[in-house]
Amino acid sequence: MKFSLIVLIVLSFFISVNVAAENPAANDTTYIFLKEYGLERTKDKNCIKYINKALDDDLLKNEGPKVLVFRPGMYHFYPDGAKTKVYYESNTTDVNPKVCAFLFEDVHNLTIDGRGSTLIFHEQMQPFTFDNCTNIVLKDLSIDWEYPLIAQGEVLKTTKHYIDVAIDFRDTPYRIEDDKLWFDVNRHKRNIWRSTMEFDGEGRYIVPQTGDNGCLGEGWGNYTAATTMPGIVRLYNDFKRLPKQGNFLVFRHATRAHAGIFITESKNVTVKNLNLYHATGLGILAQFSENLTFKAYRAIPNLRKNHYFGGGDDGIQVSNCKGQVTIENCEFAGLMDDPVNVHGTSVQVQKIVSPTQVQCSFMHHQSVGMTWGHKGDKVSFIENEKMNSLGTGEVLEFETIDTKNFILTFSTPIPTELEVGDALENLTWSPDLTVTYNHFRNCRARGLLVSTPGKVVIENNVFESSGSAILISGDANGWFESGAVNDVLIQNNTFSDLCNTSPYQFCEAIISVYPIIPQLDESTPAFHKNIRIINNQFHPFDYPVLFARSVDGISFQNNQLTRSYNFKPYHNREYTFSFEYCKNVKIEGNELSDDVLGKNILLKQTPNSDLELDHPEYLNVKGY
């Protein structure tokens, strides 16, 4: 009898625990189980309608804490039936409306718990959109495409007149029409092959000295294609450069139309423990949002499919945000562009409307239509030629004319020196940035782009980017990505010999500080300030380690440089350190192996008196 009573008590305990786990209504958190809306794990069924039921439920509008729960499994999503909305997304092609699988509008205090699920998307779609949301956590899931909008092929044979490539039709359906290679998007649309990258078959890195110069050489587009047998495509052309047999070519063909995760006008958003294996544009795009955290986010290739391309163009792009942005324990590999890019958007003055009003334009075609100014925002007026500030003002009103043009009204008169062609920078939407314990593996361009006047800490990362590991730029003339830095600490990082193995725009060294200033001379105020590079490990195979232009206060201290022989030097900048129009330069306490190339310093319009060097005999200094 006593034994039966004990068994009954134990059974009651486990029943109560299971009930609480399945229906935890005892606390103040609301659990929303997607299976209750009909969500099932099946490839043939479009799960969109079940998601729409959940998103339209009033439970989601509850202001209290909520958890949206997946049952572990694989779920497929097609554009048919998905919610659509017009969004103007930074650095994204204006293709509207956007097709939004999970569209969260005005949702607060929500955790989306994938519980290890895999979400498979089809065609052009935006998996997650957070619009005017606060206190959001997206975690524990993977995102991929059934048929990615990037293709790849293994190089089987190269000759003087053709290349044979094996393409898996089951992974990326393709066809040959009019002697050209096309990739199917759906039954009604196909894209032509537009550009190519070459990845080392074994090391999975971008083949050195290819980059934007093209792995097939000039005139590659004059090829003709033919099928020699199922899955084998022969590309006829006298290619100026031949890829290596056994390497993989990545064929880019899609439009950058959707982000993988889009965060706009939101606050306190966290993405953690999430795998992004593919996206049809930027991996994560956040704009005009505040306080963002990315932990254990991986924009990487799906190795189960033997993919060499990773999750999207940029891994994370933070455009015109504020507060604290933290990127921690993340991994980036095989991306078609930069793993991380944090910047603002400069706009150009088109007309002085009144003493307190200016008409401005977005200048880059992939950055239009955004609400660039908000009441109370602090704006800097930038003289275009020398990129120096003429003063600041406070926004009173933002008025849209069309997607490219708008009028800003200020609370006080604008500087009398401001002219048509000058630029504006929104200082309010400029975040502090912390980047720690991340792995920047081989991607198409740079590793980390930083253009923000906030406090920046970059430490304990591993960089293996094929261009500059870190690029600090800023301009109002080309890309119009604004943000002169004022406080940057780069410490305890490892820069491998894979850094800067290929030429890309602005990649003058492993760390490149390259603002775009049309009229740069001795009278031009320094654009960037206070950059410290301390206690890092560099493994250069080539000459340039640090390039800096127009910086007041840059130090390179207690770093260790050990030469690598894995790749051949190619860069035309044969200086270890280059400083142009800089002030207050300090190089101290560094250890360079005897065989490091150059071991020299170039000072261009940088006085010797502004260089503090602890061992002048150790480094050869050249000035002009």
TAQUIBEL-V217885 format. One record per residue. RES is the residue in one small letter. PHI is phi in degrees with one decimal (* if undefined). Layout:
# TAQUIBEL-V217885
RES | PHI
RES | PHI
This chain:
# TAQUIBEL-V217885
m | *
k | -63.5
f | -63.4
s | -62.4
l | -65.3
i | -63.6
v | -60.9
l | -63.4
i | -64.8
v | -62.6
l | -62.2
s | -62.1
f | -63.2
f | -67.5
i | -63.6
s | -66.1
v | -65.5
n | -65.3
v | -63.9
a | -64.4
a | -69.2
e | -81.9
n | -141.8
p | -78.8
a | -87.8
a | -72.6
n | -98.6
d | -90.2
t | -93.9
t | -93.0
y | -101.9
i | -113.9
f | -93.6
l | -64.6
k | -64.4
e | -72.6
y | -102.2
g | 96.8
l | -66.2
e | -127.4
r | -87.1
t | -155.3
k | -74.2
d | -81.0
k | -99.9
n | -76.9
c | -83.1
i | -57.0
k | -65.1
y | -73.6
i | -64.8
n | -59.4
k | -59.6
a | -68.0
l | -69.1
d | -88.3
d | -71.4
d | -62.6
l | -56.9
l | -71.6
k | -87.1
n | -59.1
e | -75.7
g | -73.4
p | -65.1
k | -137.7
v | -129.1
l | -93.7
v | -113.7
f | -87.4
r | -84.1
p | -51.0
g | 165.6
m | -117.3
y | -130.4
h | -110.0
f | -133.5
y | -116.9
p | -62.2
d | -57.4
g | 87.2
a | -72.2
k | -68.4
t | -127.2
k | -158.8
v | -76.9
y | -132.8
y | -102.4
e | -105.7
s | -57.5
n | 55.9
t | -132.8
t | -64.2
d | -76.6
v | -114.6
n | -130.7
p | -77.2
k | -78.2
v | -95.0
c | -111.3
a | -68.9
f | -112.9
l | -105.7
f | -106.2
e | -118.4
d | 54.7
v | -108.6
h | -135.1
n | 59.4
l | -123.3
t | -111.5
i | -104.1
d | -104.9
g | -75.0
r | 49.1
g | 83.3
s | -70.3
t | -116.7
l | -105.9
i | -107.8
f | -110.8
h | -130.7
e | 64.6
q | -82.2
m | -149.7
q | -112.9
p | -55.8
f | -128.6
t | -131.2
f | -118.5
d | -119.7
n | 56.0
c | -114.6
t | -135.8
n | 56.2
i | -114.9
v | -126.8
l | -115.7
k | -148.3
d | 59.9
l | -155.0
s | -124.8
i | -121.5
d | -151.9
w | -119.1
e | -64.2
y | -125.1
p | -62.9
l | -91.0
i | -136.0
a | -123.4
q | -145.8
g | -151.4
e | -86.4
v | -76.7
l | -94.3
k | -157.8
t | -128.5
t | -135.5
k | -64.2
h | -119.9
y | -161.4
i | -128.7
d | -100.9
v | -129.1
a | -94.9
i | -118.8
d | -79.3
f | -63.7
r | -70.2
d | -89.5
t | -136.7
p | -56.9
y | -140.6
r | -151.5
i | -116.6
e | -134.2
d | 52.6
d | 67.1
k | -121.3
l | -93.7
w | -121.5
f | -121.9
d | -75.4
v | -98.3
n | -155.5
r | -66.0
h | -112.7
k | -139.2
r | -143.9
n | -117.5
i | -86.7
w | -61.3
r | -114.9
s | -155.7
t | -141.7
m | -129.2
e | -116.6
f | -110.7
d | -62.8
g | -62.4
e | -93.2
g | -81.8
r | 62.4
y | -105.3
i | -67.4
v | -60.6
p | -55.9
q | 62.0
t | -106.6
g | 51.3
d | -75.5
n | -70.7
g | 94.5
c | -80.0
l | -112.0
g | 84.2
e | -63.1
g | 82.3
w | -60.8
g | -69.2
n | -85.3
y | -67.2
t | -124.4
a | -115.3
a | -150.1
t | -93.5
t | -91.6
m | -165.2
p | -53.6
g | 85.9
i | -118.2
v | -113.3
r | -102.6
l | -106.5
y | -88.8
n | 178.3
d | -88.0
f | -60.7
k | -70.0
r | -137.5
l | -108.4
p | -72.3
k | -85.7
q | -59.0
g | 95.9
n | -80.1
f | -117.7
l | -94.7
v | -104.5
f | -99.4
r | -94.6
h | -143.9
a | -92.8
t | -88.6
r | -76.3
a | -111.0
h | -136.0
a | -87.4
g | -72.0
i | -132.2
f | -113.8
i | -121.5
t | -136.0
e | 48.4
s | -124.3
k | -143.6
n | 59.3
v | -113.8
t | -122.9
v | -118.3
k | -144.8
n | 49.5
l | -130.9
n | -101.0
l | -111.9
y | -89.7
h | -163.6
a | -155.1
t | -92.9
g | -167.5
l | -65.0
g | -66.9
i | -118.4
l | -123.0
a | -120.0
q | -138.9
f | 46.3
s | -129.5
e | -131.7
n | 62.0
l | -122.8
t | -130.5
f | -125.1
k | -127.2
a | 51.0
y | -94.8
r | -126.3
a | -99.6
i | -141.7
p | -68.3
n | -84.4
l | -69.3
r | -63.7
k | -99.3
n | 58.1
h | -77.5
y | -101.6
f | -95.3
g | -103.3
g | -82.7
g | 101.3
d | -80.1
d | -75.9
g | -73.5
i | -137.1
q | -121.7
v | -112.1
s | -118.7
n | 56.7
c | -115.0
k | -144.8
g | 79.3
q | -107.5
v | -113.2
t | -121.5
i | -124.0
e | -138.7
n | 56.4
c | -102.7
e | -136.9
f | -133.1
a | -158.9
g | 66.5
l | -80.4
m | -83.5
d | -150.9
d | -76.8
p | -57.9
v | -137.5
n | -137.6
v | -118.7
h | -159.6
g | -104.4
t | -127.4
s | -78.2
v | -123.6
q | -105.2
v | -75.3
q | -103.6
k | -160.3
i | -88.9
v | -77.5
s | -157.8
p | -58.4
t | -122.2
q | -130.5
v | -133.9
q | -100.4
c | -126.1
s | -133.6
f | -72.9
m | -103.6
h | -99.9
h | -65.2
q | -99.7
s | -137.5
v | -134.3
g | 77.8
m | -80.0
t | -79.1
w | -75.8
g | -124.3
h | -130.6
k | -56.0
g | 95.0
d | -65.2
k | -93.8
v | -121.1
s | -100.4
f | -95.0
i | -108.8
e | -70.2
n | -68.6
e | -74.6
k | -103.5
m | 59.8
n | -102.8
s | -78.3
l | -93.9
g | 138.1
t | -129.9
g | -147.7
e | -111.4
v | -71.7
l | -100.7
e | -156.1
f | -117.3
e | -125.7
t | -80.1
i | -94.7
d | -153.9
t | -66.0
k | -101.2
n | -118.6
f | -156.1
i | -117.6
l | -110.0
t | -110.1
f | -108.0
s | -75.3
t | -134.1
p | -59.9
i | -75.3
p | -58.8
t | -66.7
e | -77.7
l | -64.2
e | -127.2
v | -59.1
g | 100.6
d | -74.3
a | -128.8
l | -124.6
e | -125.7
n | -87.4
l | -77.3
t | -64.4
w | -91.9
s | -139.8
p | -88.0
d | -79.3
l | -134.3
t | -123.3
v | -125.2
t | -136.1
y | 55.1
n | -109.0
h | -119.7
f | -96.9
r | -85.8
n | -67.8
c | -129.2
r | -61.2
a | -122.5
r | -76.6
g | -93.9
l | -132.0
l | -104.7
v | -127.6
s | -143.6
t | -149.5
p | -77.5
g | -73.1
k | -74.4
v | -121.8
v | -125.3
i | -125.1
e | -147.9
n | 61.5
n | -106.9
v | -114.9
f | -111.0
e | -136.4
s | -74.6
s | -79.8
g | -110.0
s | -57.8
a | -66.0
i | -130.2
l | -120.3
i | -112.8
s | -119.1
g | 107.8
d | -164.2
a | -136.4
n | -137.4
g | -125.9
w | -80.3
f | 57.1
e | -101.7
s | -92.8
g | 129.0
a | -71.9
v | -83.6
n | -124.9
d | -157.9
v | -125.7
l | -116.8
i | -118.2
q | -145.5
n | 58.9
n | -103.2
t | -115.1
f | -112.2
s | -77.7
d | -73.6
l | -79.1
c | -69.8
n | 59.8
t | -81.8
s | -132.9
p | -82.0
y | -138.8
q | -57.8
f | 72.8
c | -91.5
e | -88.9
a | -168.6
i | -59.6
i | -112.6
s | -122.9
v | -109.1
y | -139.3
p | -72.3
i | -94.5
i | -124.1
p | -60.4
q | -115.4
l | -107.4
d | -146.4
e | -62.9
s | -86.5
t | -75.7
p | -61.9
a | -60.1
f | -80.3
h | -103.2
k | -142.1
n | 59.6
i | -113.7
r | -118.3
i | -118.1
i | -132.5
n | 58.6
n | -108.6
q | -108.5
f | -114.7
h | -128.7
p | -76.1
f | -101.4
d | -122.2
y | -70.8
p | -74.5
v | -107.4
l | -136.3
f | -124.2
a | -140.6
r | -127.5
s | 55.4
v | -125.0
d | -108.1
g | 96.6
i | -134.9
s | -126.5
f | -129.4
q | -132.3
n | 56.4
n | -99.5
q | -117.8
l | -114.3
t | -124.7
r | -70.5
s | -108.6
y | -114.6
n | -71.9
f | -134.3
k | -86.3
p | -60.5
y | -142.2
h | -68.6
n | -81.4
r | -93.6
e | -98.3
y | -133.8
t | -67.7
f | -127.4
s | -130.9
f | -129.9
e | -120.6
y | 53.7
c | -109.9
k | -133.6
n | 54.6
v | -98.7
k | -129.8
i | -128.4
e | -145.9
g | 69.5
n | -91.4
e | -116.3
l | -116.9
s | -63.9
d | -59.8
d | -96.7
v | -58.7
l | -68.9
g | 83.8
k | 48.7
n | -142.4
i | -131.6
l | -105.3
l | -112.7
k | -109.4
q | 51.0
t | -127.1
p | -61.6
n | -57.1
s | -66.9
d | -93.5
l | -106.7
e | -106.1
l | -130.9
d | -75.5
h | -130.2
p | -57.6
e | -76.1
y | -84.4
l | -123.8
n | -76.8
v | -109.2
k | -122.9
g | -127.4
y | -159.9
